[in-house]
């Protein structure tokens, strides 16, 4: 349960860091006559470094889940072998008592079935967990990328419009000055 909390916590941490990046851009000093924003490069780089540090931790967690699956399978096989050896011993000791041998075989099969079922569940859970984690991360990164691209597009369009407006105003002033010069005698 603790691992689940940590994964959720890291996912929240990544989301929080991306939101902080967005806030820095939103709160940055506006450049006159454009939609550009000045931000502290060091602050942005530090936040990106934190994101890069958190993502590998999530991947390590997914690897841990997969290794736990292997450990549980190994333990189940060991338990199976131990139980089987115990059953064999019991069978040799009580060959003459057929009911005990039947009961031991049934018990051994139950243990084997239980171990196989648990191993399957762990394997499926680990795969689903890793898939979910990576899918969520991919979706979140795509969403934030789209937001940032939209913001960049808006900033660039505003800059081009402001530039064009200033250019046209300057051009009109120059034309008026030329006209005045030509009219002078």
N, C-alpha and C positions, 0 to 999 in steps of 0.2 A: 504494500500500500504506500510505503514511503517513496518508492521509486516512481509511482504514478504521480504523487504530489510534486516530486522534483521535476518530472517531465513537464507537467502542467505549469509549474513555476518558471521553467526555462522558456516555454512557449510564450508565456505572459511577458517574460523579460525581453524576448526578441521583439514582440509586438510593441512593448513600451519603448524600446530603443528606436524602432522605426517611427513611432509617433513623436519622439523627441526630435528626430531629424526633421520631420514635417514642421514641428513648432519652430525650430531654428530658422527654417526657410521662411515660414510665415511671419516671424518676428524680426527678420533681418532688416538692416537699414536699406531703405528704398533708394535707388539711384534716380536722380532727377531726370525727367524727360524719358524715362524708360520703365519697364516693369522688372528690371533686373534688381537683384537683392544682394547686398554684401553680407557674407557670413564669416564666422571665425573658422578658418581652415582646420586648425588644430582641434577644435571642438568636434567638427564633423569627422575627422580622421579617428579621434578617440572613440567616438560612438561606433563607427564602422569596425574598428578593432574589437570592440566588445561583442558586436554581432558575430564576427568571425570566430571569436573564442567560444561563444555559446553553441553555435551550430555543430561543431565537431563533438561537443559533449552529448548532444542528442544522438548523434550517430554512434558514439561509444555506448550509450544506453541501449540502443537497438542491438548492438553486437553483444552486449551483456545478456540481454534477453535470449538471444539465440544460443549463447554458450550455456545459459541456465537450462535450456531445453536439452542440450547434450548431456549435461550433468545429471538431470533427472532421468533421462533415458538410461544412462550408465548405471545409476542407482537402481532403477527398476530391473535392469538385466541382472545386476548383482543379487538383488533380492530374489529374483526368479531362480538364479543358479543356486543360491543358498537354500531356498525353499525346496527346489527339486532334489538337492542333495539330502536334505532332511527327509523328504518323502521316500527317497530310495533307501535310506537307512531304516526308516520305519517299516518299509515293505520287507526288507531282509529280516528284520527282527520278528515281524508278525505275519509272515507268509501264511501261517496256518489260520489266521483270523481274517478272512476275506472281507468282512464289513469294514474293518479299520483301513485296509488298503484302498477300498472303494472311496471311503470318506477322505482319505489323504489325497487321492487323485482329484476328487472333486474340489477340495480346498486348493490344491496346487493350480488347477485350471482357473478357479476363481481369482487367485492372486495374479496369474498370468494375464487374464482378461482385464483385471483392474489396472495392472501396470501398463498394458498396451493402450487402454482407454485414456489413462492419465497422460501417457507420452503423446498420444495423438492430440489431446486437448492443449497441452503445453506447446506443441509444435504449431498448431493452428492459431493459438493465442499470440504467440511470438510473431508469426507472420502477419497476422492482422494488425497487431500493435505497430510493427515496423512500417507496414503499408500505410496505416492511418497517419502515423507521425510524419512520414515523408510526403504524403499527399497534402496534409495540412500545411506543411512548410512550403511546398511548391505553390499551393494556392495563395498563401499569404505573400510570398515573394512576387508572384505575378500581379496580384492586386496592388501592392505598393509600387511596383514598377509602372503600372498603368497610371496610377495617380501622379507619380513624378513626371512621366512623359507628358501627361496632360498639363501639368503646371509649367513645364519647360515650353510646351507649345504656346500656352497663353502668354508667357513672358516674351517669347520671341515675336509673336504676332503683335503685341503691344509695342515692342521696340520698333518694328518695321513701320507700323502706322505712325508713330511719333516722328520717326525719321522722315518719312514721306511728307508728313504735314510740315515739318520744319524746312525741308528742302523746297517744297512748293512755295512757302512763305518767302524764303530767301530769294528764290527765282523771281517771284512777282516783284519784290522790292528792287531787284537788279533791273528788271524790265522797266519799271517806273522811273528809275534813275536814268536809264538810257533814253527814255522818251523825253524826260525833262531836259537832258543835255542836248538833244536834237532840236528841241523847241527853242533853246536859248540862241540868241543872235548877238 
